[in-house]
Amino acid sequence: MSTRLPILNKTPFVLDPRPLTEASSSHVGALAISRAFRSLGLPASILANLKLRKRQRGFTEGQMIESVVLLQTIGGDCPDDIRLLANDPCLERGLGYHPPKVTAVREFLELFHDESLEQMRPARSEQKSFILPSSGPVAALSQVQSGCVRQIAKLYQKKGETQRIATIDQDATIIESHKRAALAHYDEGRGYQPMVALWAELDLVVADEFRDGNVPAKQAPLTCAQMAFGALPDSVKTRYFRGDSACHENKLIQWLNSPERALEPGGVIGFGISAVMSSDLAKAVAEVAEAQWKTIHTEEDGTLRQWAEVVFVPGEASEKKESKPLRYVGLRLLKPQGVLFAEGSDRKHYAVVSNLWDWEGARLLEWHREKAGTIEHTHDEVKNGLGGGHMPSQRFAVNAVWFKMALLTYNIISAIKRMCFEPEHRNARLKKFRLLLIHVMGRMNRNNCVMGLRMQASVETIGRMQKVWKIFELATQATASVALGRGGTG
């Protein structure tokens, strides 16, 4: 009698190389993204703003962008990964068209390139920082992005959650790239350094500006901020802005603090920005009397977080006489007796510049600190969870539009999480989001000549899909399956 092998020492099946011919898929949850994409009116918005096709045959601009959004949703991070959507009859029937091939995607991205703009960049030998203007198609896609934000805000309003407050968190991030066209950045590498603005309350990207790696974050941050506030819906009546020291720039602060902001629909913009610790400001902080420092809380290692008002008037000649005075709130990190920071001091000083005079200093500092959990989280998810961290081309505008599509994908996913998921999953990272909704087994079937989607999933997962179908309303033409042509009417 032969000895039986332990279960973990064997595989109880053989591999059958014949492919399944049923209309099944291992990630039917991607169809929830497609439904949200279409329900938000993105195909119509894309059609109205983007005019790239030179002939009527082939894929529409909306189908191409929807395919890229689906690609990034399921985990692809470069155009070549569009193969992940191929040979999936369930997705094809759910979309109404066959997803494009790699060459078609790359050719589509190339249409966003404008060679005449490339000629504006200084010679590489000079290495001057220069913010290259967006090409016409990239700028048009920015309008689509803004429209998407407003549509999502309308869905919140329909649910009875009208958004009255908008806090814009703005920050730049480095995308490493070893392509020849990438320029050197400050962190001893090469790549790109886009600026991104996030609506913190809804976790939505409202504006971005793609930049070369050698463009410092402090160079002209006003443009992105203006686009961000311009993208907000009319329902917003209270506006705020948070930024790091790269946003401590005269033109941006003057615009935020201008009396003209009070005349706009959203009203005055209250802001908190990390101040550049100049020698004069450092001296003013050091001169604060010991008794004026108030402890916010004590950290686990005994370090005291303290705040105090700082009497400081900047001496820049660019300061306008009629501009409102600014408030400087100092932050001191004080080590316990006998403990020092790495540089040999027992204390570190920082400061936040603001126009929020009626807020207590501790509240202002803690509110400003919350920025680290919003925009920095977005940078991480876009670059590492989606395709935003992979630059597909040597051409600037191609990389810019690929990054912008990653931001568009992020917004759709964020809207689904916030409105359709259980409270404990609304802040789920992309890896978990895919497990909760996207990587679900299912197939298309026909019942009385009506096409339907059936999933092999838990009751909770099916419930999330049903919630997406309920929140993101869309006309349904459920019919018998038909032969799908390339392109189609998706």
C-alpha positions, 0 to 999 in steps of 0.5 A: 500500500502506497503512502499518501502524500500530505496535502501541502506536498501535492496539487489535487488537479491538472492544468487544462490549457484550454481557455474558457469561452464563457463571457467571464472576467476576474475583475468585473468590478471595473464595470462599476468604474465604467458606470461612474465614468459615464454617469458623471457625464465624462463622455459628453464632456470629453466630446465637447472639449477634445477634438483629436480624431481626424476620421470617424472610424475607430475609437472615440476620445471618450472610449480611449480615456475610459479604457485608460481609466479602467487600465489604471483601476485594475492595476496597470501602470503603463500603456503596454498594460492595456493587454490586461483588458484584452480577451475579456468577453465579459468586460467587452460586453459590459463596455459595448466595445473591444478595448483598444490595443497598445499601439492605439493607446500610444497613438492616442496619447501622442495626439496631445503632443505639441512640438511647437511648445517644446521649442519654447524650453531653454536649451538643456545646456542652460538648465534654466527652470521653465514651466512649459505651457499645457498643449491645447488638448491637455488644457482641454482635459483640465476642463473635463477634470473640473467638470467631473469635480462639479458633477461629483459635488452635485451627487453629494448635493443630491444625497443631501450633503451639499458641500459648503466648505472647501479646503485646497491643499497644494503641494508638488511631488517628484516623479522619478524618471530615467528617460533622456528627456527628464531633467534633474531635480533637487533630490539628486535625480531626474524626473518631473515635478507636477503641482497638484491641488486637492479638495480635502473635504471630498478627497478630489484633485481639482487642479494640477500643473505638470512640470519638468523636474528642474522647476522648483515647487516655489516657482509660480504656485499661483497658477495652480491655486487659481485653477483649483479655486476656479474648479469649485462648485457654486455651492461652496461658500467658505474657502481655505488654503493650506500649503508648505513653504513652497507656497510661501511666495509673494504673488500667491499670498497677495492673491489669497489675501486680496480684498477682491476675494471677498467679492467672489462667490466663495468669499474670503480665502483663509490660509495657513502656509509654512513660512520660510524661516528667513534669518529675520523670522528666525530672530523674531521667533527666538525673541519670543519670551519663554512665558508666551510659549503654550504647550499643545501636547507632549509627544511619546518621547517627551518632546513638547509641541508649543506655540506662540504668537510671533511679532514679525513684519516682512520687509519685502519691497513687493509688499503692497501698502494696502494689503492686510497684515499677516499673522505669524504663529511660531511652533517650537519642538522642545526636547526634555532636559538632557536630550538633543536633536541630531544637530545638537540643539534641544529645540527646533522652530517653525512658523505658519503664516496666515490671515486667520486672526480669530483662530487660536494658535494651537488650532491653526497649527493642528489644522495646517498639520492635517495637510500631511494626511491629505495631499501627501496621501494623494501623491502616494496613491497616484504614483504607486497605486495608479499609473501616475508614477510611470512616465510612458514617453520622452514627450512632455505632453504625453507624460502630462496627459498620462498623469492627468488621467491618473488623477481623473481615475483617482477622483472617480475611485474616491467618489465611489469610496466616499458615497458607496462604501461602508464607513470603515472602508471609505478611506481604503487604499487602492490595494484594498479597494481593488479587493473590495470591488474590482477583482471580483469574479463574474460573467455575463448571462442572458435571461429572456434575451436580456443581458445581465451581470452575475457575480461570484462574490460575497453579499457585501461586495454585491451590495457595494456594486448595487450602491454604485448602480444606485448612486451613479444613475445611467440609462440601461439598454439591456438586450441580447448580446450582439457582435461587437465591432471595434470602436462602437457606441460606448 
